[in-house]
Amino acid sequence: MTSVDRWLLPDGVEELLPAQAAQVEALRRQLLDLYKRWGYELVIPPMLEYTESLLVGLGSDIDLLTFRVTDQLTGRMMGLRADITPQAARIDAHSLGREGPVRLCYAGSVLHSKPKKPLASRSPIQLGAELYGDNSPASDLEIICLMLETLRVAGLDGITLDTGHVGIYRAVIKAAALNDEQEARYFDILQRKAKTELREFVAALNATDKVAEQLLALNELHGGNDVLAKGRQVFADIPDAIGAIASLEQLTEALAQRIPDLQFYFDLAELRGYHYHTGVVFSALVREHGQALASGGRYDDIGEVFGRARPATGFSIDLKALLGLLPPVTEVAAIFAPYDPSPAQWQFVQTLRESGEKVICGLPGQDADAACNRIIRKEEEQWSVVSLN
C-alpha cells in the first residue's frame, strides 16, 4: 500500500463523521430508552467469542458471514460476531437462566465477511430486541409492534409490513414428499422466484396434478390481503399449511386493530432465515427505501444448544441503513470560553456544563468558531455569558 492509499477503507466498511455519528447516536439513545419503557433489558455481548458458541443456532448463513481468528492464549478458533441474536440467546439460556418470559435488547457493531445484500454495509450497527420463554401469538404481536414503533420513533411513516410463515413451505414440501436433493433445488428456485425454471422442475417430478398445482402456487402467493384466502383454497388438504395461514390471519387482524393505517404484504414463500426460523417471519419496508429496514421472526428452541430450549421471537435493524432517511440532528449552539488559565474561569465553565450548556474552551490564540453563538467575558471580576452578535 502506498502512502496515498493509507486512508482507504475496505469495501463495505464505513466510518461515520460527526454529523452522521450524531444522527446514529441520538437515535440509538432514543430507541434503547423506548425498549426500556417496554420492559426490555439491555445486554452488551462481547465482539469476540469462541466459534463453538457464536456459530450455532442460525444455520450456515451466519457461518459464511463470520470472520475467524485464532486465540493466541488457547489456540482455539474465535469469531467476530456477524449477528448479536445468538449471543442474546446464549445470555438468556445460560448466563441468566431465568424461568418465564425474558425481554432483552442490544445495540452494537457487527462485522460481515461479505455483504448480505448488494451495496449493503459489512460493518452494520445492529440494534434489536428479543423475547424469550413464550410461544404464544402475543409474543409475536408485541415484537412486531415494537419493531414498528422503532421506525415511527425514527421518524418514518408509510410502512408496509411484509409477513410470511415458514411452516407453510415446510408443510407443502412434506405433502409433496420431496427428497433432500429435490427440496434443495425447489428452495433455491423459490428464493429466486424463477417461474420458468420452476415449471420445468415440477414437470420433471411426475407428481399428481394437485401436488404440482401446490408447488407452483407457492411461488405466486404474494401480494395483498387476498393472498391468505387463496392460500386456504390451494392448500385446503394440508392441515399444517392451513394452521400456519390461520396464525397469520390472527396476527394481522390484531395488528390492524392496533395500527389501523398499517399496510400489509404477504409472501407465503418467504424463506429468509428459513434454516433457523420456525414460525412467522416479518420485515418492514418504507416507500423511500428499496429494501427491508427491519426484519425478524420466530426462532423457537435456539437456546437448546446452550442447554435450555426456549421459545423465542425478535427483530433487528441496521442503524446505518437509516442514515439517508433520518433528519439532521440540530446541534445546540456552544459557548466559547477564551483561553484563560485561571481557576475562576474553569469553575464558571464547569458550572455551565453541569447545567447542560455546551462550552468550548479556547486554546492559546484560538478564536470562537461557527459552532459558538455566545462567549464568556469577565466584567468587574465577574464572569458572564454574552451573545457573540
HUTA-V518783 format. One line per field, one symbol per residue. ss: DSSP state (@ for helix, = for strand, . for the rest). A space follows every 10 residues. Layout:
ss: ???
This chain:
ss: ..@@@..... .......@@@ @@@@@@@@@@ @@@@@@@... ==.....=== @@@@.....@ @@@@@.==== ......==== ....@@@@@@ @@@@@@.... .========. .......... ....====== ==....@@@@ @@@@@@@@@@ @@@.....== =====@@@@@ @@@@@@...@ @@@@@@@@@@ @@..@@@@@@ @@@@@...@@ @@@@@@@... .==..@@@@@ @@@@....@@ @@@@@@@@@@ @@@@@@@@.. ..=====... .........= ======.... ...=====.. .@@@@@.... .=======@@ @@@@@..... ...====... ..@@@@@@@@ @@@@....== =......... .========. .======..
